[in-house]
Amino acid sequence: MNGEIMQSESPRTTGPGAEPATPPTAGPGPRRRSGRRRLIESLVFELALPLGGYYVMVGLGLSQWAALTISGVVALPWLVHGLVKRGRIEVMPVFTLVLLVAGALMSVVTGSPRTLLVRDSWLFGVAGLWVLGSLATQRPFMLSAGRSVVASKVGEEAATAWAGRWRTEPVFRHHLRLLTAVWGAGFLADAVLRVVFACTLPVSTVPLVNSLQWLAVLGALFGFHYWYVSRHDLKV
């Protein structure tokens, strides 16, 4: 009986009274894969290549300003792309360029080896202050960064809807401000740790310790971020 009911209620697909077949729609799988690909490309070209390339070129003996110029050229197309295609400047390339310029400005500081090691901490200190300073605006760092991530994963329309929650949901604003504060505090904590290590540890061990410490801080920040976003329904 159930089979007869289901059969009689289904639309006819053949014969003179057939209803037009609805074309199948693409499932979420391909769209999610495409979104992940765009997100990876964004992180690589907007963050990893400019910053990583900068330090590699400096390590190979290139001047600070030459390394800054070349690294900036890598991030610049994404700034132009975001401005022309999306009508806005993407936050990640701007953030990366700020870090690069701050690092180059700090490179003019000379002195003892420990002074040069402390210099690197200023870069992360500037980043932390910049992120925390965005809390005083109507577009805190995590709103802009989160919108870029959502756009990369599922498209502009979904990103606009996600960011639109900022205007209508006070709880949503609270969550994004808290995440912004955590990331800014994390960068500042990293800067403080670098100063402590540079002033107390043997000079030859500081670069390795700084690298391991940065991985630990970054892992903690991403771990907290993922947990908090999942717990408080901030995903798309």
C-alpha positions as CSV (number, residue, x, y, z in Angstrom):
1,M,0.0,0.0,0.0
2,N,2.7,2.5,0.9
3,G,4.5,1.6,-2.3
4,E,1.3,2.3,-4.3
5,I,0.8,5.7,-2.6
6,M,4.3,6.8,-3.2
7,Q,4.1,5.7,-6.8
8,S,0.8,7.5,-7.5
9,E,2.1,10.7,-5.9
10,S,5.3,10.9,-7.8
11,P,5.4,13.2,-10.9
12,R,5.2,11.6,-14.3
13,T,8.3,11.8,-16.3
14,T,7.1,10.2,-19.6
15,G,4.1,10.4,-21.8
16,P,1.9,13.3,-22.9
17,G,1.3,14.5,-19.4
18,A,4.8,14.3,-18.2
19,E,6.1,17.0,-16.0
20,P,9.4,18.6,-16.9
21,A,12.3,17.0,-15.1
22,T,14.1,19.1,-12.7
23,P,17.8,19.2,-13.5
24,P,19.9,17.8,-10.7
25,T,21.7,20.3,-8.6
26,A,25.2,20.1,-7.5
27,G,25.7,18.8,-4.0
28,P,27.6,20.6,-1.3
29,G,30.7,18.4,-2.0
30,P,32.1,20.2,-5.1
31,R,31.3,23.6,-3.6
32,R,33.0,22.8,-0.4
33,R,36.1,21.5,-2.2
34,S,36.2,24.6,-4.3
35,G,35.9,26.7,-1.2
36,R,38.7,24.9,0.5
37,R,40.9,25.3,-2.5
38,R,40.2,29.1,-2.6
39,L,40.9,29.3,1.1
40,I,44.2,27.5,0.8
41,E,45.2,29.7,-2.2
42,S,44.4,32.7,-0.1
43,L,46.5,31.6,2.9
44,V,49.4,30.7,0.6
45,F,49.5,33.8,-1.6
46,E,48.4,36.3,1.1
47,L,50.3,35.1,4.1
48,A,52.7,32.2,3.6
49,L,54.5,33.3,0.5
50,P,54.9,37.0,1.5
51,L,56.1,36.4,5.0
52,G,58.0,33.2,4.3
53,G,59.6,34.6,1.3
54,Y,60.6,37.7,3.2
55,Y,62.5,35.8,5.8
56,V,64.0,33.3,3.3
57,M,65.4,36.2,1.2
58,V,66.8,37.9,4.2
59,G,68.4,34.7,5.3
60,L,70.0,34.3,1.9
61,G,71.7,37.7,2.3
62,L,69.2,40.0,0.5
63,S,68.7,43.4,2.0
64,Q,65.7,44.0,4.2
65,W,64.2,46.5,1.8
66,A,64.8,44.4,-1.3
67,A,63.1,41.4,0.5
68,L,60.2,43.7,1.5
69,T,59.7,45.0,-2.0
70,I,59.7,41.5,-3.6
71,S,57.4,40.1,-0.9
72,G,55.1,43.0,-1.2
73,V,54.7,42.4,-4.9
74,V,53.4,38.9,-4.1
75,A,50.6,40.2,-1.9
76,L,49.8,43.3,-4.0
77,P,47.8,41.5,-6.7
78,W,45.4,40.1,-4.0
79,L,44.9,43.6,-2.7
80,V,44.0,44.8,-6.2
81,H,41.9,41.7,-6.8
82,G,39.8,42.2,-3.7
83,L,39.3,45.9,-4.5
84,V,38.4,45.5,-8.1
85,K,36.4,42.3,-8.1
86,R,34.8,42.4,-4.6
87,G,34.7,46.2,-4.1
88,R,36.8,46.0,-0.9
89,I,40.3,45.5,0.3
90,E,40.9,42.1,1.8
91,V,42.1,42.2,5.4
92,M,44.7,39.3,5.1
93,P,47.0,41.0,2.5
94,V,46.8,44.3,4.3
95,F,47.7,42.5,7.6
96,T,50.6,40.8,5.9
97,L,51.9,44.0,4.4
98,V,51.7,45.7,7.7
99,L,53.8,43.0,9.3
100,L,56.4,43.2,6.5
101,V,56.7,47.0,6.6
102,A,56.9,46.9,10.4
103,G,59.7,44.3,10.2
104,A,61.6,46.3,7.6
105,L,61.3,49.5,9.8
106,M,62.6,47.5,12.8
107,S,65.5,46.3,10.8
108,V,67.2,49.7,11.1
109,V,67.8,48.9,14.8
110,T,71.4,47.8,15.3
111,G,73.3,46.8,18.4
112,S,74.3,43.7,20.3
113,P,73.1,40.2,19.2
114,R,70.5,40.2,21.9
115,T,69.2,43.6,20.7
116,L,68.8,42.1,17.3
117,L,66.9,39.2,18.7
118,V,64.6,41.4,20.6
119,R,63.9,43.3,17.4
120,D,61.9,40.4,16.0
121,S,59.5,40.6,18.9
122,W,58.4,44.1,17.9
123,L,56.9,42.7,14.7
124,F,54.5,40.5,16.7
125,G,53.9,43.4,19.2
126,V,52.8,45.6,16.3
127,A,50.5,42.9,15.0
128,G,49.0,42.4,18.4
129,L,48.4,46.1,19.0
130,W,46.9,46.4,15.5
131,V,44.4,43.6,16.1
132,L,43.5,44.9,19.6
133,G,43.1,48.4,18.2
134,S,40.5,47.2,15.7
135,L,38.2,46.5,18.7
136,A,37.6,50.3,18.9
137,T,36.1,50.2,15.4
138,Q,32.9,48.8,13.9
139,R,35.0,46.2,11.9
140,P,37.2,44.3,14.4
141,F,39.9,42.2,13.0
142,M,37.9,38.9,13.3
143,L,34.9,40.2,11.4
144,S,37.0,41.1,8.4
145,A,39.2,38.0,8.6
146,G,36.2,35.8,9.1
147,R,34.3,37.3,6.2
148,S,37.3,36.6,3.9
149,V,37.4,33.0,5.1
150,V,33.7,32.5,4.6
151,A,33.9,34.0,1.1
152,S,36.7,31.7,0.2
153,K,34.8,28.6,1.5
154,V,31.2,29.2,0.3
155,G,31.1,32.3,-1.8
156,E,30.3,36.0,-1.5
157,E,26.6,35.7,-0.9
158,A,27.1,33.5,2.1
159,A,29.9,35.8,3.4
160,T,27.6,38.8,3.1
161,A,24.9,37.0,5.1
162,W,27.4,35.9,7.7
163,A,28.9,39.4,8.2
164,G,25.3,40.9,8.2
165,R,24.8,39.2,11.6
166,W,27.1,41.8,13.0
167,R,24.4,44.5,12.6
168,T,21.5,42.4,14.0
169,E,22.9,40.1,16.6
170,P,24.5,41.5,19.8
171,V,25.7,38.0,20.8
172,F,27.5,37.6,17.5
173,R,29.2,40.9,18.0
174,H,30.3,39.8,21.5
175,H,31.8,36.6,20.1
176,L,33.8,38.2,17.4
177,R,35.1,40.9,19.7
178,L,36.2,38.2,22.1
179,L,38.0,36.2,19.4
180,T,39.7,39.4,18.2
181,A,40.9,40.1,21.7
182,V,42.2,36.6,22.1
183,W,44.2,36.8,18.8
184,G,45.6,40.2,19.7
185,A,46.5,39.1,23.2
186,G,48.1,36.0,21.6
187,F,50.4,38.1,19.4
188,L,51.3,40.3,22.3
189,A,52.1,37.3,24.5
190,D,54.3,35.9,21.7
191,A,56.2,39.2,21.6
192,V,56.7,39.2,25.4
193,L,58.0,35.7,25.3
194,R,60.5,36.6,22.5
195,V,61.9,39.4,24.7
196,V,62.2,37.1,27.7
197,F,63.9,34.4,25.7
198,A,66.2,36.9,23.9
199,C,67.3,38.3,27.3
200,T,67.8,35.1,29.2
201,L,68.7,32.2,26.9
202,P,72.0,31.6,25.1
203,V,72.0,33.6,21.9
204,S,72.6,30.5,19.7
205,T,69.4,28.8,21.0
206,V,67.0,31.7,20.7
207,P,66.1,31.4,17.0
208,L,65.1,27.7,17.5
209,V,63.2,28.3,20.7
210,N,61.4,31.2,19.1
211,S,60.3,29.1,16.2
212,L,59.0,26.3,18.4
213,Q,57.3,28.8,20.7
214,W,55.6,30.5,17.8
215,L,54.3,27.1,16.6
216,A,52.9,26.5,20.1
217,V,51.3,29.9,20.3
218,L,49.8,29.6,16.8
219,G,48.5,26.1,17.5
220,A,46.9,27.3,20.7
221,L,45.2,30.2,19.0
222,F,43.9,28.1,16.1
223,G,42.8,25.3,18.6
224,F,40.9,27.8,20.7
225,H,39.4,29.5,17.7
226,Y,38.1,26.3,16.2
227,W,36.6,25.2,19.5
228,Y,35.0,28.6,20.2
229,V,33.6,28.9,16.7
230,S,32.1,25.4,16.7
231,R,30.7,25.9,20.2
232,H,29.0,29.2,19.6
233,D,27.5,28.6,16.1
234,L,29.8,31.0,14.3
235,K,30.3,28.7,11.3
236,V,28.3,29.2,8.0
